[in-house]
Amino acid sequence: MWAKAEWPIDQIMALANWAANEAEQIQNNRGQTCVVVQQKFLPKIAEASGNQYFLGIISDPKPKKEYRFDPNEVI
């Protein structure tokens, strides 16, 4: 599946600045310097046409939420 995105130039510049100066840099399996990002795809329906599509969201990695299970807790 292919996707199309429209990114404002200021967001691209901010992403490049973050990747170069703030993000943790790693090496991929090809030996290239990379940064890790998270991607999330949300199903949407276009208002004008009614076509289904996915809205892609990219962000810096967030720490995993710790869920504590208490077997004695009453729901």
N, CA and C atoms as an extended XYZ file, in Angstrom:
225
Properties=species:S:1:pos:R:3:atomname:S:1:resname:S:1:resid:I:1 pbc="F F F"
N         0.845       -1.171        0.000 N   MET     1
C         0.000        0.000        0.000 CA  MET     1
C         0.893        1.238        0.000 C   MET     1
N         0.624        2.171       -0.868 N   TRP     2
C         1.361        3.423       -0.946 CA  TRP     2
C         0.559        4.525       -0.271 C   TRP     2
N         1.266        5.509        0.199 N   ALA     3
C         0.603        6.622        0.868 CA  ALA     3
C         1.172        7.937        0.357 C   ALA     3
N         0.410        8.976        0.515 N   LYS     4
C         0.832       10.324        0.149 CA  LYS     4
C         0.698       11.188        1.394 C   LYS     4
N         1.625       12.086        1.580 N   ALA     5
C         1.567       12.981        2.731 CA  ALA     5
C         1.914       14.393        2.290 C   ALA     5
N         1.365       15.345        2.981 N   GLU     6
C         1.687       16.756        2.761 CA  GLU     6
C         2.214       17.311        4.071 C   GLU     6
N         3.504       17.614        4.094 N   TRP     7
C         4.151       18.112        5.304 CA  TRP     7
C         4.545       19.566        5.103 C   TRP     7
N         4.192       20.434        6.031 N   PRO     8
C         4.665       21.819        5.958 CA  PRO     8
C         6.194       21.862        6.089 C   PRO     8
N         6.810       22.766        5.346 N   ILE     9
C         8.270       22.892        5.349 CA  ILE     9
C         8.805       23.105        6.764 C   ILE     9
N         8.120       23.907        7.587 N   ASP    10
C         8.628       24.157        8.942 CA  ASP    10
C         8.626       22.884        9.780 C   ASP    10
N         7.687       21.970        9.535 N   GLN    11
C         7.698       20.700       10.261 CA  GLN    11
C         8.844       19.812        9.801 C   GLN    11
N         9.139       19.828        8.507 N   ILE    12
C        10.270       19.048        7.988 CA  ILE    12
C        11.573       19.573        8.569 C   ILE    12
N        11.698       20.885        8.631 N   MET    13
C        12.915       21.481        9.196 CA  MET    13
C        13.047       21.146       10.683 C   MET    13
N        11.922       21.184       11.408 N   ALA    14
C        11.952       20.843       12.833 CA  ALA    14
C        12.322       19.373       13.019 C   ALA    14
N        11.815       18.488       12.158 N   LEU    15
C        12.148       17.067       12.242 CA  LEU    15
C        13.633       16.851       11.968 C   LEU    15
N        14.155       17.528       10.950 N   ALA    16
C        15.583       17.407       10.631 CA  ALA    16
C        16.446       17.918       11.780 C   ALA    16
N        16.052       19.036       12.387 N   ASN    17
C        16.789       19.586       13.528 CA  ASN    17
C        16.760       18.617       14.705 C   ASN    17
N        15.599       18.042       14.993 N   TRP    18
C        15.471       17.070       16.073 CA  TRP    18
C        16.346       15.846       15.796 C   TRP    18
N        16.300       15.333       14.558 N   ALA    19
C        17.061       14.135       14.208 CA  ALA    19
C        18.567       14.374       14.333 C   ALA    19
N        19.026       15.558       13.945 N   ALA    20
C        20.456       15.847       13.968 CA  ALA    20
C        20.974       16.218       15.350 C   ALA    20
N        20.121       16.826       16.190 N   ASN    21
C        20.619       17.399       17.438 CA  ASN    21
C        20.070       16.792       18.721 C   ASN    21
N        18.884       16.213       18.686 N   GLU    22
C        18.251       15.777       19.930 CA  GLU    22
C        17.992       14.278       20.005 C   GLU    22
N        17.695       13.664       18.884 N   ALA    23
C        17.295       12.254       18.875 CA  ALA    23
C        18.481       11.340       19.155 C   ALA    23
N        18.170       10.199       19.735 N   GLU    24
C        19.191        9.171       19.920 CA  GLU    24
C        19.494        8.574       18.550 C   GLU    24
N        20.770        8.578       18.174 N   GLN    25
C        21.149        8.036       16.877 CA  GLN    25
C        21.622        6.597       17.038 C   GLN    25
N        21.220        5.750       16.096 N   ILE    26
C        21.574        4.333       16.111 CA  ILE    26
C        22.110        3.942       14.740 C   ILE    26
N        22.656        2.749       14.640 N   GLN    27
C        23.098        2.199       13.368 CA  GLN    27
C        22.108        1.128       12.936 C   GLN    27
N        21.643        1.190       11.688 N   ASN    28
C        20.754        0.139       11.201 CA  ASN    28
C        21.590       -1.036       10.695 C   ASN    28
N        20.929       -2.067       10.157 N   ASN    29
C        21.660       -3.262        9.736 CA  ASN    29
C        22.508       -3.025        8.483 C   ASN    29
N        22.380       -1.882        7.839 N   ARG    30
C        23.225       -1.518        6.704 CA  ARG    30
C        24.387       -0.628        7.126 C   ARG    30
N        24.456       -0.309        8.417 N   GLY    31
C        25.518        0.542        8.916 CA  GLY    31
C        25.235        2.026        8.776 C   GLY    31
N        24.007        2.392        8.417 N   GLN    32
C        23.636        3.798        8.258 CA  GLN    32
C        23.227        4.379        9.614 C   GLN    32
N        23.577        5.633        9.840 N   THR    33
C        23.145        6.324       11.050 CA  THR    33
C        21.670        6.681       10.908 C   THR    33
N        20.876        6.307       11.905 N   CYS    34
C        19.424        6.494       11.860 CA  CYS    34
C        18.920        7.001       13.208 C   CYS    34
N        17.685        7.441       13.220 N   VAL    35
C        16.965        7.727       14.458 CA  VAL    35
C        15.685        6.898       14.444 C   VAL    35
N        15.194        6.579       15.616 N   VAL    36
C        13.972        5.790       15.740 CA  VAL    36
C        12.790        6.734       15.902 C   VAL    36
N        11.743        6.491       15.142 N   VAL    37
C        10.503        7.237       15.282 CA  VAL    37
C         9.365        6.242       15.464 C   VAL    37
N         8.269        6.716       16.004 N   GLN    38
C         7.075        5.889       16.122 CA  GLN    38
C         6.108        6.300       15.023 C   GLN    38
N         5.388        5.315       14.514 N   GLN    39
C         4.378        5.587       13.501 CA  GLN    39
C         3.065        4.976       13.957 C   GLN    39
N         2.013        5.701       13.706 N   LYS    40
C         0.674        5.211       14.033 CA  LYS    40
C        -0.222        5.546       12.846 C   LYS    40
N        -1.050        4.595       12.455 N   PHE    41
C        -1.973        4.809       11.348 CA  PHE    41
C        -3.393        4.733       11.870 C   PHE    41
N        -4.145        5.800       11.667 N   LEU    42
C        -5.516        5.880       12.134 CA  LEU    42
C        -6.467        5.786       10.945 C   LEU    42
N        -7.424        4.851       10.965 N   PRO    43
C        -8.376        4.762        9.855 CA  PRO    43
C        -9.299        5.981        9.852 C   PRO    43
N        -9.485        6.547        8.680 N   LYS    44
C       -10.329        7.738        8.510 CA  LYS    44
C       -11.219        7.560        7.284 C   LYS    44
N       -12.218        8.417        7.175 N   ILE    45
C       -13.082        8.469        5.998 CA  ILE    45
C       -13.117        9.910        5.516 C   ILE    45
N       -12.802       10.111        4.241 N   ALA    46
C       -12.780       11.451        3.657 CA  ALA    46
C       -14.186       12.026        3.659 C   ALA    46
N       -14.313       13.256        4.140 N   GLU    47
C       -15.631       13.901        4.202 CA  GLU    47
C       -16.222       14.140        2.814 C   GLU    47
N       -15.404       14.580        1.879 N   ALA    48
C       -15.912       14.939        0.555 CA  ALA    48
C       -16.306       13.716       -0.277 C   ALA    48
N       -15.452       12.673       -0.266 N   SER    49
C       -15.692       11.534       -1.162 CA  SER    49
C       -16.229       10.299       -0.454 C   SER    49
N       -16.027       10.226        0.858 N   GLY    50
C       -16.430        9.028        1.587 CA  GLY    50
C       -15.426        7.891        1.473 C   GLY    50
N       -14.291        8.142        0.814 N   ASN    51
C       -13.254        7.116        0.676 CA  ASN    51
C       -12.552        6.866        2.001 C   ASN    51
N       -12.205        5.615        2.228 N   GLN    52
C       -11.462        5.258        3.428 CA  GLN    52
C        -9.971        5.468        3.177 C   GLN    52
N        -9.271        5.915        4.214 N   TYR    53
C        -7.822        6.083        4.129 CA  TYR    53
C        -7.237        5.995        5.523 C   TYR    53
N        -5.902        5.957        5.599 N   PHE    54
C        -5.218        5.960        6.888 CA  PHE    54
C        -4.490        7.280        7.057 C   PHE    54
N        -4.658        7.888        8.211 N   LEU    55
C        -3.921        9.086        8.575 CA  LEU    55
C        -2.684        8.627        9.324 C   LEU    55
N        -1.510        8.920        8.776 N   GLY    56
C        -0.261        8.509        9.406 CA  GLY    56
C         0.267        9.586       10.319 C   GLY    56
N         0.662        9.190       11.510 N   ILE    57
C         1.221       10.118       12.487 CA  ILE    57
C         2.615        9.619       12.849 C   ILE    57
N         3.591       10.507       12.794 N   ILE    58
C         4.969       10.161       13.128 CA  ILE    58
C         5.387       11.023       14.304 C   ILE    58
N         6.021       10.407       15.302 N   SER    59
C         6.492       11.161       16.464 CA  SER    59
C         7.777       10.546       16.990 C   SER    59
N         8.394       11.271       17.905 N   ASP    60
C         9.570       10.720       18.561 CA  ASP    60
C         9.115        9.589       19.485 C   ASP    60
N        10.009        8.649       19.783 N   PRO    61
C         9.625        7.526       20.641 CA  PRO    61
C         9.189        7.998       22.023 C   PRO    61
N         8.146        7.416       22.511 N   LYS    62
C         7.632        7.706       23.855 CA  LYS    62
C         7.906        6.495       24.736 C   LYS    62
N         8.182        6.713       26.005 N   PRO    63
C         8.377        5.565       26.900 CA  PRO    63
C         7.092        4.743       26.995 C   PRO    63
N         7.254        3.430       27.084 N   LYS    64
C         6.080        2.567       27.224 CA  LYS    64
C         5.410        2.826       28.554 C   LYS    64
N         4.089        2.833       28.521 N   LYS    65
C         3.335        3.020       29.753 CA  LYS    65
C         3.398        1.741       30.572 C   LYS    65
N         3.627        1.905       31.830 N   GLU    66
C         3.645        0.761       32.745 CA  GLU    66
C         2.233        0.554       33.268 C   GLU    66
N         1.688       -0.609       33.008 N   TYR    67
C         0.373       -0.948       33.526 CA  TYR    67
C         0.560       -1.905       34.694 C   TYR    67
N        -0.006       -1.524       35.797 N   ARG    68
C         0.087       -2.362       36.980 CA  ARG    68
C        -1.234       -3.081       37.154 C   ARG    68
N        -1.172       -4.373       37.242 N   PHE    69
C        -2.383       -5.164       37.441 CA  PHE    69
C        -2.467       -5.564       38.895 C   PHE    69
N        -3.553       -5.180       39.524 N   ASP    70
C        -3.806       -5.552       40.909 CA  ASP    70
C        -4.972       -6.535       40.909 C   ASP    70
N        -4.711       -7.816       41.196 N   PRO    71
C        -5.794       -8.804       41.152 CA  PRO    71
C        -6.884       -8.565       42.187 C   PRO    71
N        -6.593       -7.753       43.187 N   ASN    72
C        -7.586       -7.477       44.233 CA  ASN    72
C        -8.434       -6.242       43.948 C   ASN    72
N        -8.088       -5.512       42.898 N   GLU    73
C        -8.816       -4.295       42.569 CA  GLU    73
C       -10.194       -4.644       42.003 C   GLU    73
N       -11.207       -3.948       42.499 N   VAL    74
C       -12.569       -4.160       42.036 CA  VAL    74
C       -12.849       -3.150       40.924 C   VAL    74
N       -13.351       -3.640       39.823 N   ILE    75
C       -13.663       -2.756       38.688 CA  ILE    75
C       -15.104       -2.344       38.731 C   ILE    75
